[in-house]
Amino acid sequence: MIRSNPKPSRIIIAARRLSSDIAREKPAKLPPLNLLCRRYGVSLVTMHKAVHLLEKEGLLTIAYAKGIFVKRSGPTMPYDLLEEEAGTAIARLFEKIKAEISAGTYRTGQYLPKVKRFTIAEGCSPATVCSAMHLLSARYLIHKKGQHWVVGPQPPDAPTSRPRSFSSSPTVLLFLPAQTDVDLWKILCRHNQFVPFTSQCAADLDRYGIVRVVTFDAMVPGREQYPAGRGEIISIINRLGEGYKGALILGDPADMHEWIDLFRGQRQPVAWFDLNNTDEGRDPRRAKRDKIYRLHIDEGRAVTAALDALHQSGHRRIGLTDCIGHKGASWVDNRISLIRERAAGYDPPLEIIMRSQRGEEWLWVAGDQDDVMAQHVARLRSTAGAGKSRASVGGVPFETALARSVPSLEGLFFKDKVTAIIGLSDWLGFNFHYYFRNIGVAIPHDLSIISFDNYLTHQHYPLATVDFGLGNLGYVAAHIFIGDLPIPADKRGNIAAVPFLINRGSLGAPRKGKCVVVEPRREG
């Protein structure tokens, strides 16, 4: 009789791994015990007790001198390792690390922190940490490499140098709407906001040798080499056979749900990157069963992250300005609406002061996309009087002329007395920062600036920004098809990107006392 141990033992772990392999491989007879010992890295005594434990559970039949047989009528679900550890420190640590692996905090191939770090951070013993690690290993969430625990199951053997044929390679279809031509694909691969998603997803799929094939819902002129339409897509799926690993839908093609049903019928995962947040997910009774997932940006959480940071820093008067260059864009109206709506929910409430662009409208549609303010400052400097102790433009000090040239920002800072300004994008935040710095405003001492998107091209700049978490979303998207990690989806199959704040130096407490920058005076 095997006595139950309050701490997970190697016996239980070996039993769990063996039962998982039985459920997956469905063998009629198990190999000899000595081969099982090598496979699971345990002693003969431990393996013998693990087999007897599964016999007691009704999964195996031991026929002496004949072998160990799997009962056909036995349980189909593997033995639950956490049954005896439920509610203990081991189970809590197991669930916490599992959730962090699922969310992408610890990524496949990454070393987990050392046992000592977990003991200090979680306030538990080394034995508890080791037991939790063995439980994670039994679930194929981590594996041992030398003296380290590595996230993910044991990777497959390295591929041989001989290239495989297309039909034998594991393949994911990237499905795009044809009405956008190739522009959507360029946006996803080149636009600052979406590059983290596509690059992370592609990198993880490449790491596991999974090929990507671009397809369209209809023929695209000039792109005849890509499969298009239902007939060609079904044909390529049939040709792939077991190599087909699922479909990643990008954008909002016509007849979206019909296309989802078509891919769902192939019994492989379907992931839809809902760029515009136009849907709330599938029927909860079908989403999990059919492996249908909807990936999306969480605009509300991003706005809340920005407002939380401002509120906790002590800001109460916050400036906001629209941009003529983004006039009519739905994301601008939506972001402004969310900022105003959620700012009212704080105690004390945040006062959002809005100023529309007027005299400087020409500025935001002139010059290169990234540095319109730098070009504007350079033009003003070029007209400044030479040979004087202080540069001036038309007899007015340069800083005053620059401040007057952008009346919306000038009014927010000098008249409305805001202590922080929100840029609706990193592009606006970058240009706001450049403007205020050149008129003598100390950031963040006199004014804090926070923006959105965490553009790659602006990551060198000292600007506080909210990253939408698209890198982690791309990681999750890839592992939907790799199938090695738990997927953090809700009951409807929704997977939201988790935004987070990055303060690179433009966010601080509001200024105390009078600002040293003098308000520009206007003649007459």
N, C-alpha and C positions, 0 to 999 in steps of 0.2 A: 504494500500500500504506500502510495506517494503522499507525503504530508505537504499540505499547502504552505507556502512561505509568504509572509506579508510583503517581502521584497521579490521582484521578478527574478527568477533563476534562469540559468542557462537551459534548464530542462524545458521551461515554459516557452522560452524564445525559440528553441529548436523545434518544439511542437508546433508553434505558430508558423514558422517558415515552411515546415514540411507540409502542413495542412494547406497553406496558400499555394504551394507548388502542386499539390494534389488537385485542388480546385481548378487550377489553370491548365494543367497538363492531362488530367483525367487518366492516369495509368491504371491498369488492372492489377499490376503487381509492382511492389517497390524493389529497388536494388538491394543488394546485401548491406548489412549494417556498416561494414567497414567502408564501403563506398559512400554511404550517407554521412559517416563521420567526416570524411574528407570534404564532402560537398558543403557541409554546414560548419566545419571547423570546430567540432566538439569531440569529447572523448567517447570511447565505446560505451562506458557506463551511462553517460548523459544521454546518448542517442537511444540506448536501450530503454531508459526510463521515459523518454519523450514518446517513443513508439507505444509503450504501455499506456501512457496518458491518452493518446489518441484512440487506442483500443477501448479504453474506458468510456470515451466520448462517443463511441459507436461509429468511428470513421474507418478503423482498420480491423482486420481479422488476422491473428497470428496462428499459422499452422506450422508447428514444429517439424523440422526436417523437410518442409516444403517451401516456406517463405512467408512473406508478409503481403497480404492481399487487401485491396481497397473494397470496402462494402459499397455496392451499388445503391443501396437504400440508405446509406449514411448521410450525415448532414452535408449540405452543399456549401454552407458558409464556413470559413476558417474559424478556428478556435480564437476566442476573444482574449487577447493578452491582458487587457485592462480590467477584466472582470474582478480580479482579486485586488487590483490596485486602485479601484475607483475611489475618488475623493482624497487620495493621498498626495503627498508632495511630488511623488514620481509621476502620477497622472497629470497633475497640474503643469509640471515642467514639460512633459510630453506634449500636451495640448498647446502650450505656448509656443514651443519651437516649431511644431507642426503648422500653426497659424502663420508664423513668420516665414516659413518656407513657402507656404501657399501664397502669401502676399508678395513674395519676391525680396523680402528683407535679406534672407540668405538665399543665394541663387545657386543653381546647379553647377557643380564643379568648384564651388567656393568652399574653403576650409571653414568649419565652425570654430568659434572661439574655444580656447582651452578650457578644460574642466575647472581649473582654478577660478577663471573669470565667472563662470556660471555659479560656482559656490559663493562667491562674494556678492554678485548681483542679485541672486535669488535667495540668499540666506539659507542654503541647504548643504548637506554633506556631499563629499565627493562620491560616496556610494550611491546616493540618490541620483546625481547627475549621470553617472555611468549606467545606472539601470534605465534611465530615460533614454539614453543614447542607444542602448541595446533594443529598446522597444521601437524606436524610430528606425533602426536598422532592420528589424523584423518586418516592418511595414514597407521596406524598400525606399524609404525617404532619405536615408543617408547610408554611406558605406565606409568601411575602414580603408585607409591608405597609409601604410606605415604606422606612425604613431598619431595620425590625425583622423578626425571624422570629416568626411567630405559630403556635401549635399548632393542628393540624387542617388539612384541605384548604381550598381557597378556598371561602368560604361562598357559597351560592346567592344569586341576585339577591333583593333585598327584595320581599316580596309586594305586590301591588297593593292598593289600598284596597277593591276589590270583593271581598266575602266569597265563599269557595268553598263549594260544597255539601258536605254531610257525606260523601257517597259518593266525592267526589274528593279529600278530605283524607287525608293519611297518618295511619293510626290504629293504636294499640296497645290491645289488650284487657287490662284488669286483671281477673283472674279470682279470685273469693273463694269459700270454702265457705259454703253457705247456713245450716248449722246454727249458725253464730256470729252470724247475723242481720247487723246493721250494726255490731256492737260491734268486730269485728276492724278494720273500716275506720276507726272512730273511734280505736282504739288506734294504728294506723299513722300517722294524721294528727295525733294530739294527744299521745300518750305521749312523754315526754322522750327515751326511748331510741331510738325509731324515727323521730322527726321529721326528723333529719338525712338518713335514707335517702329518705323520701318527698319531702321538699322539694327535695333535690338532683336526684333522678330527674325530678320534675315540671318543675323549672326548665330542665334541659337539653332535655327533650322539647319544652317550649314554645318554647325558643330556635330549634329547627329546625322549628317549625310542626306538630308531631306531636300529634294529638288523642288523648285517653285516654277510653276507654269502660269503665265498671264493669259486670261481668257476674257471675252467680252460677251454681253448679252446679244449683240448684233454685230454685223460686219462694220469695221471702221475703215474708211477710205485711207489708203496708204499703209494700213497695218494688216494686210491680208495674211501675213505669216502667223498671226495669232488665231487660235481656235475661237470661233464665235457661233452663237446660236445654240439652241437645245440639241440639235442633231450632232454637231461636232463635239460638244462637251460630253454628251453621253457616250459617244464613240471613244473619246480619249479615256474616259473613266473605265470603260469596258476593256480597252487595250491595256490599261495599267493593272487591272485585276487586283490582287492583294497589295500591290504597290501604292494604290490610291489611299491616302491618309486623311482626306477631308478637304473642305473648301473654306477659304477666307474671303468673305464678301466685303468689298471696299466701296463706300458710297451708298447711294440710294437709287438702284436701278428700277425701271418700271416693273410692275408686277413682282415686287419684292417677295411677298409671301409665297407666290407660286415658285419662284426660284429656290427659296428655302426648302419648300416641300420636295422639289426635284433633287436637291443635294441630300436632303434627309433620307430619301428613299434608298440611298447607297449605303446606309448603315455605318456612316463615318461621321466624325464631328463636323459641325457647321458653325463657324464663327462669323458674325457680322459686325464690322466696325461702323457703328452708326455715327457718322461724322456730325450730323445736325441734330442729334437727340430727338428724332421724329417718332420714336416708338417706345413702348414701355416693356417690351418683352413678350414672350409666348405664354400660352396656357401653362400654368405651373404643373399640371398633371402630365404634360407632354415634354416640357423643356428638358428636364433632367433625364427622362427616359430616352429621348431622341438625341441627346447631346447637342442641343442647339443653344448657342451662347450669343449674347448681344454685348459688345464692347462699346463703351461710351465715355465721354468726358463728363465730369461732375462740375458743371459751372457754379452751382450753388455753394458747394464746399470750397471751391477756390475763392469765391468772393468772401465767404465767411472767414477763411484763413487770413485774408488781407485785413479785414475789419477787426478780427480778434487781435491781430498784432498791433494795430493802431490803438485800439481801445486799451489794451494792457499796457501800452507805452505811455498812456495818459493823454492822448489826443482826443479832442472833442469837436473842433472845427476843422472840417476836411474839405479841401477844394477838389472840384471835378470840372473838366472841360471836354466838350465834344471835339471832333476833328473834321474839318471840311473834306479832307482826303478820304475819310471813311464814311462820308455821308450816304445814308440809305442802307448801310450794311446791317443785316439783322442781328449779328452778334454784338454790335455796338449798342443798339437799343436794348437788347436783352441784358447786357452787362450793366448798363446804367440803371435799368429798372430794378435789377437784383440788388445793386449797391444801395439804392434809395430805400427799398423795401426792408432789407435786413439791418440797415443802420438804425432804423426806428425801434428795433427790438432790444437794444442795449440799455442798461441802467447804470449811469445816466445815458440817454440816447446820444448817438453821434449826429451832429448837424452837417448835412451834406450841402455845400454851397456850389451851385452850378453857374458857370459863365460860358456862354457860347462865343465862338470865335467871330470876330468882326473884321477890323481893319487888317488883321494879319492873315486873312484867309489865303492870300496868294502864296504865303510862305510855305504852307503845308502841301502844296501841289507843285512846287518848284524844286529843281535840283535832284540829286540822287536820293534814292529811297531811304538810305540809312543815316545820312548826315546833313539834312536840310538846315538844321540850326548851325552846324559848324560852317557851312557855306555862307549862311546869312551873316554870321559874326565876321567871317573873313571879308565879305563885301563891305561891311560897315568899317572895318579897320582900314581897308584900302582907301576909303574916303576921308579918314581922319586927318586932321591938319598935321603937317610935319614941322619939326623944329621947335615944338612947344614942350614945356615941361610935362604937360598932361595932354594926352590925345583928346581931340574933340571932333564932333561932327556938326558942321554948320554952326559953330560957336557953342555947342552944347557938349558937356563931357560925354565921352564915349559910353560909359555905363548907363547914363541917363538916356541917351539916344537908343541904346539897345533895349532898355526896359520899356520905353514908350512904343517901340516897334511891335511888341506883342502884347496888346492891351488886355487880352483875357488873362494871361498869367500875371501881368502887372497888377490888375485889379484884384485877383485872388489874394496875392501876398500883401500888397500895401493897403488896400481899402477894406477887404473882407477879413484881413488878419487871420487867415488860416494858418495852422501849424503843420499841416501835412497836405500833400497833393497826391491823388491817385492817377496814374497813367493807365489808360485802358489797355495798352499793350506795351511791350518792352521798347518798341520803336518810339512811342510817345514819351515814355519815361526817360529814355536816353536823351532825347532832345530837350525835355524839360530840365533835366539835370544840367545839361550843357549851358542852357540859357541862364539859369539861376547862378551857376558858378561864375559866369562871366559878368554878371552885374554886381558881384561881390557878396552874394548870399552864402553863408557857411552851411554846408549840408553834412550831417543832420542837425547841427546845433541850432540854426535859425529855422530850418524847414526840413521835414522828412518827405521822401518821395518813395512810393511803392508802386509796382506795376505788375503785369501778368505775362506769362508764357515762357520765361527763361530761355530766350533765343540763344542759340549757339554763338551767333555773331556778336552778342553783347555780354557774354559771360566774363569777359575780361574787365568790364566796367563796374565801378563801385555802386551798383544799383540793387536795391532790395526788390525781389520779384517772387511771384508765386508760380512754381513749376506745377503743371497739370498732371504730372506723373505718367506721361505717355511712354517713357522708357520702361517702366514696370508693366504697363499694359501690353506693350509689345512682347515682353518676356512671357507674360501669362498666355498671350495669343499663341506663341510658338509652342509652349508646353501643353496646350490643348491637343495639338496634333502629335507631339512626342509621346504624351500619355504617361509621363513618369511622376507627376506631382498632382496633389489634390487641387481642384479648380475652385477659386474663391467666388463662386456664383451664388446668387440668391435663388429662391424657389422658382422664379420666372426665367432664370438663365441670364440675368443681368450681371455684368462685371464692370464696375465703375472704376475709372482711374482715380487714385487717391492723391490729391494735390498736397503740396507742402511748401512752406515758406523758406526762402533763402535770403538772408540779410547780408549783403556784401558791403554794407557801410552807409547806406542812405536812409536807414530807419533808426530813430533814436527818440528819446523823451522830448516833449515840446520845450521850446526855449522859455527861460524864466527872465522876467524883466523886459526892458525895452530892447528892440532889435537895433543893432549898430548901423544897418543899412538905411540910408535916408530916402524917403519917398521922393521920386522925381517930381519936380515942380514944372507945371506947364505955363508957358507964357500967355499973358492975356487972361 
